[in-house]
Amino acid sequence: MYVGQYEPVRIPDSGKLHIQKNGYVYWSSASKWDNEKKRSIDNRVSIGKIIPNQLGMMYPNKKYFDIFGVDINKREKENMGMENLISNLEIENFRGIQKLSIKDMRRLVLLSGNNNVGKSSVLEAIFLMMDHLSPDSFSRMNNFRGLSIPTNGVSLWEPLFYQMNPDNTIRIKATRGDDTLTLSYEKDDSYVPAMNGGIPKNVVGSFQYSAKKNYTLRFDFRAEGAADYTETGHYTTSENGTLREIADDNGDKQLMQLTYTTFINNYFVRTDRAILDRMGKAEINGKKQKIVRFLQRIDPSISDIVTLSVSGIPQLFVNTNKKLLPVQFSGDGINKLLYIVLSIMDAKNGIVLVDEIDTGFHYSMYKDLWKIVSDVSRDYNCQVIASTHSYENIMGAIEGMKDYPEEFSYYRLGYDKDGLKSFRSSYDLLRSALRSDMEVR
């Protein structure tokens, strides 16, 4: 009832406290004499449960917030600059996830769990929510998995559906600041693209033929809260590509601005050329020496990083031991750290998703990795959501985040009798579990 539902708080030092042997905390503000019972009674109510081995701390329940009038989620989000970042997430029928809910996410989020439990799918669901306005959003999702799927058939989006069955409607819901964002995709057998929009007749004809032969994909995106926005329409594919139509009732209104989001996995670290542009932007902004200092935490012999043209092709080189070396040859850890740091800098006020963040790093580097990620994400007000399967990396996150424990949340994804669940641990709870040698992965 208490563990994982709300962040730990200090046991109140006002009013009258009563702690039972089983650890439940009761509070009362006043007492009065009962003439019938011939004793003093009070208005005590249960407000939480103490946390073993954490002196003065307890897990609060809803009554605690009713009494003390504290909205810790909103307060802490404002203190951490989290107004535009994700705090809650619900996923239904996406990839291998039939249903999952994740609550109270902070600036730095770490996901763990067994292989194929859905860690990568959580990251992809967030990316799809923020990238759904892009006509090639489905191709990007397939590229994350290294899939080469033709763009002229319903197989373009079917891998996104639970059990690859488009009859299972995808629903993704996220809390972003004061807004609730909802995105859904469902199979539509009845819709056929109209002959309008200035598209050549033969091209429209190919989309119409494909819609009748296969089906279209209906999308619905809504924002409720501080924003009030609705966007609906259809996707159709043919040999001419992908057609994304927005329904007429959307009118000419401007499309809603969503949080800039970047996805990182090992495939993109090896192949994405965006790192050159990001490094150039960082140097123009006077941030190069800061990046060099970050790299020196992994390899102290690095003194500089430069961009040189070789046979007309720009490449990044690191100066290590007074010798220039292509950054690709400097080790997976250096490459990945550089990519992560530059991605965070490029995603100011945005979100960076990192799949298997520990891959490429020696376990002794995990503490420095998380300290760097913590520092850069604070400087650029960026939320970093990462996955891992490494126990040592979880320990490294605890050590690296010790200066800002309130900005970290950890989730273990796993199954119980009711299906897939996210089991949340705060920084303090996770640290206590690790010190007790409890299994947390």
N, C-alpha and C positions, 0 to 999 in steps of 0.2 A: 504493500500500500504506500510505503514511504520511499524506499530505496529507488533512486533513479527518477522519481517523479518531479522533484524539485531539488535545486542546488542546496547543499548544506548551509546552515546559518548558525550564528551563535545563540546559545540559550539565553532568552531575555533576562535582563537584570532588574526588571521592574515588576510590580505586582507580586503575587504569591505563587511560588512554584511548588509543584508536588511531583516527584519522580518515583514511579512505581518500580518494584523489583524487576519487572520484565522490560524496563527501559523506557516506557511511555511517559511523556512529559505532559503534565496538566498545569494549567494557568488560571488564576482568578484575579480580578481587579479589586474585589471588596468582599467582605463577609458581614453577616448579620445574625442576630440571635433568633433561634427558632423556639418559641414558647412551648410548643407541643412536644418537640423532641428534646427540649431542655439542653440544647448545645448550639454552638456556633456553626453555621453552614456558609458556604461560599458558592460563587457562580463558576466553579471550575469547569474547564473544557479541555479536551485533548488537543494539543497544538503540535505534537511531533513525537519523535523517538530519538533517544540519544545514540550517538555513533561510538561504538566501542573503540578504545585506544585513541580517541580524538577529544581531549579534555575541553569541555565547554561548548561542544558542537552537537548539533542534532539535525535530523532530517525533518523539515517542516511538513505539515499537511495544509490543506486549503484553509482550514479554520485559522491557522497562524496568520495568513495574509488578510483574512477578513477582520481580525482583531487589530492588527498593527497597521493595516492600511498601506502595505508596502507592495509595490509591483516591481519585484526585483528584475524580471526580464526586461521590462521597458527601461528601467533606470540604468541597468548595466549595459544595455545596447547603446544608450545615449552616451554613456561614459566611454565606451569603446569605439564609438563611431560606426555602429552597426546598423544604422537606420536603413541602408539600402542593401544589406546583405541578408542571407537566408538564415532563419532561426528554426523553422519547422518544415518538414517534408513528408508528403504521403505519396506512395507509388502503388499503382495497381495495373497488373497485366502488362508489365514492361520487361522485355528480355526474359530472364529466368525468375523474375519476381512476380508472384501472384498478388501479394499484398504486403506492404511494409510501411511503418510509420516511424519517423525519427524526430525527436523533439528537443528543443532548447540547444540548438547548435551555436557554438561560439565562433570567435574569429579563426581559431585554429581547431580543426576537427580531424580526428584520426579514426579510421574504420578498420576493424579487424574481423577475423572469422575464418572458417575453413575454406578450402578451395571450392570454387563454384557456388558459394553461398550468396553471391550477389553484390560484392563490394564494388566491382567495376561498373555494374549496372546502376548503382546509386549515383556514381559520378556522371555516367552518361545521361541519366534522367535529368539531372540538374542542367547539364549542357544543352540537352534538347529543349528544355523549357526556355532557356535564355537565347537559344539560337534558332527557334522555330520560324522566325521571320525570313530566314535565308532559304532561297529556293533549292539549294543543294544540301540542306540540313541532313537528309537521309543518307546521302553519299558520304558526308563527313562521319556520321555515326558508323557506317560500314568500314570506313578507312581506319577508325580507331581499333577495329578488330583485325585489320589487315585483309578484309574481304574485298575481292574484286567482283562486284555484282553489276551487271548491265543496268543502265539508267533508263531503260525503255520498257520496263515491265513491273508488275506488282511485287516481284521479288526484291525490288528496291527497298520497300519498307516492311515487308513481312518478317524479316529477322528481328524487328523491334518488338513484335507482339509476343506475349506469353505463349510458349509452345509453338511459336511461329504461326499462330492461328489468328487471322484478322477478325474473327468473330468475337474475340476477347478484346473489348474496348480498352484502349490505353487511357489512363487518367493519371496526371501528375499534378500535385497541389503543393504550393510552397508559400510560406509566409515570408515576405520581404518588407522589413520595416512595419509600417502600418497597413500594408496591402496584402491581400490574399490573392495569389495568382493560381489559376487553374487552366490546364491544357489537356485536351482530349483528342483522340483520333479513333474513328470508327469506320468500318466498312459501309459503303453506300452503293447499293445495286441500282438505285433509281435515278441517280443524277447523270445528266449528259451535258457536256459543255455547250454553251450557246455560241452562235455565230456573231460575235461582237469583239470589241477591243482592238480592232485594227489588225488582227492576225490574218494572214493569207488564208483563203478558203480551203486550199488543199491541206494546209497545216492543221486547221481546226478540224477538218474532216478526219485526219488521222487520230486525233484525240477522241473524237466522237466514236469512231469505230472501236478504239481500245476500251472506252468506257462501257460500251454495249457488250463487248466480248468478255471483258474482265469485270472490273468495278472501279469506282473512284474512292478516294479516301477523304472523308469529311473531317475537318478540324474545327475546334472551338476553343478560343482563348478568351479568358475573362480576368479582369482585375477588379477587386472590390476593396473598399477602404478609403484611404486618402485619394486614390485614383478610382475612376468609374469608367471602365473600358470594356468593350466587347468586340470580338473579331471572329468571324466565321467564314468558311469557304471550303474549297475542295482541291485535292491534288488528282491529276490525271497524268498517266505516262503513255508515250508512244515512241515510235522510232525517231520522232523529232525532239525528244527530250521529255522534260517534266513541266507540266503546266500547273501553276498555282493561281487559283482564282479566289478573290475575296468577294463575299456576297454583296449585292447592291445596297443592302440596308446598312452597310458600314459607311456608305457615302464617301465623301472626300476627306474625312477626318485624318489627321496625321497619325501614323502608326506609333504605338506606345514605345517609349525608350526603355529598353531592358538593361539589366546589369551586364557589363562587358565580362565575358567569361572565356577562359582559356583551358584547354584540356592537354595534359601532358602524360604520355606513357613512353616506354623505352623505344618504341618504333619511331615516334616523332623526334625524340632526342637525337636519334641517329640520322634522320633524313630532313628535318625541317630547316629551311634556309632563313627563316624569320630571325634566327639568332643573330645574323649579320646586321640586319636593320635595327634590331633592339640594342645591340652593342654600340652601333653608331649613334643612336639617339642618346644612350647613356653617356657617351663620351662628350657629345655636344652639350649635355646638361651638367657636365663637370662631375659625373659620378664614377668615372673609370677607376680612380684610385681606391674608392670604397669597394668596388667589385674585386680589385686585385687583393685587397686585404682579406676579403672573404675567402678567396681561393688559397691564400697563404695559410689559412687554418687547416686546409687539407694537405697542401704541399708548400712548406715554407721556402722552397727554393725558387718559387715563382716571383719574379720582380716586375713583370709588365705583361700586358696583353695588347696586341696591335692587329690592325687589318692591313694585309698586303695583297697586291694583285699578282697572281702567278699565271702566266699565259693568258692574261686578260680575264681571269676568274678570281674574284675577291675571296680571300680566305682569312680566318682568324689564326693568329700564332700567339703562343705564350713564350715569354722569355724565362727560361728555367736554366739555372746554372750558367747564365750568360750565353745561352744558346737558344736561337729561335726554333720552336718546334710547333708544327701544326697542332691545333687544339685537339683534333681527333686522335692524335697519338699520345696525349697526355694522361690518358686513363678515363675509364667510365665515370669515376667519381667527380673529376674536374669538369667533364662535359656536362654531366647532369646537374651539378651544383650551379654552374654558369647558366644553364638553360632555365633552371627554376628561379634563380635570382632575377635574371633579365625579364622573365615572364611576369613576375610579381611587380617589378618596376613598370612594366608596360600596361599592367592591369590596375592602375590606380583607381580606388573606389570600386573595384570589381571583384571577381572570383577566379581563383586558380585551382584547378582540379588536377591532382597528381596521383596516377595509378601506380601502386607498388613503389612508393617513394624511397624505400630502402635499397632497391636494386641498384647495384653499381658502387655502393659504399661499403667500406670495411666497417665492421661493427663498432670499432673504436671511434669512428667519425660521427656516429648518430647524435651524440650530445651537441657537437658543434653544428651539425646540420640543422637541428631544431632551434638552436640559439640564433643562427643566421636567419632562418625562415621567420622566426618570431620578430626579430629586429626589423627586417625588411618589410614584413606585412604591416607592422605598426606604422612605419614611415610612410607607406603608400595606402594606408587604410584598405587593405586587401584581405579578403577572407580566403584561407587556404584549407581545402578539404582533401585529405589524402587517405590512401588505403595502404595496408601493410599486412604481412603474414609473419613478421619477425618479432619475437619476444624481446630481443635485444634493442630493436628499434623503439618499442614501446617504452622501455626503460630509458633510452636516450631522450625520448620526448619529455619524460618526467624531469630529467635533469636539465634539459635545455630550456624548459618552460618555467623554471622555478621562480623567475622574476615577475611573471605575469600569469599566475595559476588560474585566475578567474577568466582568462581568455581562451582556455583550453577545454575541450570536451572529447571524451573517448567513447566509442560505441563498439561493442562486440555483436556481430550479427550471428544469429543462430536460430535453430528451430526448437519449439516446444510443442505441446499437444495441440496448440491453436494455430500453428504455422510459423512463418518467419517473423522474428522479432529483433528489435534493436535494444540491447541491454546497455544503458548509459552509465558511465562513471565520470564523476567530476575529477579534477586534478587530485584533490585530497584523498578521495576514496580510492582512486587508482594507485596512488603512491602507497597508501596503507596496505592495499592488496599485494603489491609487488614486494613490499618489505616483509610481508608474512608468507612469501613464496607461494601465493595463490595463483592458480592458472587463470589468466585473463584473456588469452587469445581467442 
